[in-house]
Amino acid sequence: MTPFEWFGGEAKVREAVDRFYDLMDLEPQYAQLRAAHGSDLTRARDKLYWFLCGWLGGPSHYEDRFGHPRLRARHMPFAIGVVERDQWLACMDQALGEVGIAEELRARLKESFFKTADWMRNTPG
């Protein structure tokens, strides 16, 4: 079984992404992360959904639309430090827990997400 199948497929990825952005919009502990996203989250929701589908082993929606993700290069215009990294990770973990992602998968994703999020940092601290 692929992580995408274990996750629950496209509908569950969409549910998790939507919860992630809802939490970012609602919870004060994610304020700095939210501020980095601009006023409209619609495009960000779609891009993360498309990306995660492919990254988890499902359909390559993101690459079909935009080519290789080049995550670090695409995020360079945004200041990403330890605070933004940690808020992103906490918000995503909360979203995954709230939509019922299996604890074992959630732990694996948390580790993978940390490695990527830490690599994305482009500001000190």
Buried (B, 14 or more C-beta within 10 A) or exposed (E): EEBBEBBBBBEBBBBBBBBBBBBBEEBEEBEBBBEBBEEEBEEBBBBBBBBBBBBBBBBEBBBEEEEEBEBEEBBEEEEBEEBBBBBBBBBBBBBBEBBEBEEEBBEEBBEEBBEBBEEBBBEEE
